[in-house]
Every structure is written in structure tokens, then in C-alpha cells.
Amino acid sequence: MKCPFCGNTDTHVVDSRVSESGDSIRRRRRCSECDKRFTTYETTELRLPQVVKSNGNREEFSSEKLREGFTRALHKRPVPTEYVDQAIMGVIKHVLSLAEREIPSRQVGELVMQALKPLDKVAYIRFASVYKSFQDVDDFRHAIKDLDS
């Protein structure tokens, strides 16, 4: 670690402590050149994969876009916000657990549908109708029949 005061690369860790939340490490360091002390923090960096759209374009995975999809499907539905937040986190954790650099948008849509199904059946049908581009009433019937099985 480079000293922020003199730029020397020879620094020593004097003390290390895990944060109260357990998600970072605080390190006190001392520069061997200027003898000044400074603090560094070590945290985990998780990178979500890029989403590959059906037309081949790629874009960054967006938690906001994911939330927007849930919000639209659940509009005026009696589902507590905490359940929605848990479902969104579940989708994000699943995507992270794949450890892939890219993920097809279709796979993200399927994950959203899996998360909506136990939350609210109407929201599931709403999302499925847009996601699967329902063309007529028969498409709705098939989706509702799938819900019952």
C-alpha cells in the first residue's frame, strides 16, 4: 500500500480490525519512510454480470431496472415492500452466484417470474404477459393453468 503522504510503497500494518458489521477490515498502517500513520479499509467488491439483450446488445445489470419491473407487476397489489425487497435481493444473489460475466436477459426475466410467482399470482401474470408477449386470451389461459399446476 502506497503512503498517501510521501508516496513510499513500503508500509506496514500496525493494527487490523473487523468492522462491527463484519463486511470490512480496518487496517492502521505506518510508513517506513516518513513514519506517518494512515487507515485503509478492505471490502469485498462484487461485480454483477452484463445483461445480453435478445438483439445482442449488452448493458450493465441494473438493480433499478429490476425494481422497476417488480414495481410495475405489483402495482396496486397487496404485497409488503419487505417481501418485494427480499425477492429482488434473491434475484441479485442468484445472479451473483452464477459467477458469470454475462447473463441473457431471458434468464433474468425467468428469475423475476420465479420470484413473483409465490409473491402474487396477478403480478406474475402481468409480468408474464409482457415478458412473453401474450398475443391473445389463450396465452393468458395457459399461464393461469401453469399457475395451478
N, C-alpha and C positions, 0 to 999 in steps of 0.2 A: 504494500500500500504506500503510495507516494505521500509525503508530508505536504499538507496544504500551506505551510509557512515558508519552507525553503526548497521544496521540490525533491528532496532526497528520497530515494527508493528504499533505503534501509531503515525500516521502522519496526518496533517490537510491541507485541500485545502485552499490556500490563495487567489487564483485568477483562474477563468475559462474563456476561450475564444474560440469561434467557429472559425475555420480556415476560410480563405477567400473563399476557395472552398466549404466550408460547409460540408465537409466529415470527419472532425475530430475535436476533442476538445483538446485544450492545457490546462493543469492544472499545476499551480505553487503550490508546496506543501512545508510544513515546518515540520521537525521532532521535536516532542515534547521532545525528549531525548537530541540530540546533537545540536538542533536549526539550522541545516543547511537546505538550500533550494535546491529543485531539481524540474525538469519539467517532467511531464508524458504526453503521448498522448493517447487519446482514439479514436479508429477507429472501423469501422464495419468489421467483418470477415464473408464473405460469403463462404460457402463450396459447391462446385459442387458435385453432386452425383457420385457414382461409376457407370460405364457402365457394364452391364451384357451382355456378348457376347452370340451368339447363341449356343456355345458349353458349356455354363455355367460358363466360366471363368469371373473373374471380374478385371477391371482395372480402374485407375483414369481417370476421364473425362479430355481430353486433348484439350485445345484450339488450340494448334499447329496442332494436327491431324485434327481438324475441318477445320482449314485454309487450310491445305494441300488438303483436299477433295474438297473444293471450288476452289482452285488454279488449280487442275487437271481438273476439269469440265470446268473451264472458260479459259483454256489455249488457247491463241491467239484469244480470243473473245473480242469485243469492249465494255467492261464493266468497268467503272471508279472504281478505288480502293476504293474510299469513299463509293460507293454502296455495294461493297463486305464487307467492314468493318462493315457497318450498318447491313447487312444481318447476318454476324457472330455474332454480338452483339445481334441481335434479337433472334437467336437460343439460345445463352447463357442465355439471360434474361428469355426466355420461360422455359428453363430447370431449372433455379433457382426458377421461380415462381411455379413450381410443388411442391417444398419443399419436395422432396423425397430423400431418402438416396441412392437409386439405380434406374437406368433407363435402360430399354432394349436398346441394340444397334439399334434394328429395329426402335424404336421410334426416336432416334437421326437421323437415316437415313431419316425417313419421314419428320422430321423438316427441314433437309437440302434440300430435294426435294421441300418442300413448299416454302422455301426461294429462291431457284434457279428458280422456275417457272416464277415469274414476272421479274426476272433479265435478263434471256437469255434462250430462248427455246432450243437452241442447247446444251447449258451446262446442262440443265435439262435432255435432252435425254441421253447425255453422262453419267451423274451420274446415271440415272435410269437404263441404260444398264448394268452397273457394279453392282449396288446395288441390282437389281432384277435378275441378272444373265440371261440376254436375251440369248436365245438359237438359234433363227433364225429370219428371216426378219419379220415374223408375229408379234413377240414381239415388234419390232420397230413400226410397223404399228399401233398396239393397243395403244402404248404410244403416238404416234403422234395424233391419233384420240382422246385420252383423253385430249390432249392439246387444241384441237379445241372446246371441249365441256365445 
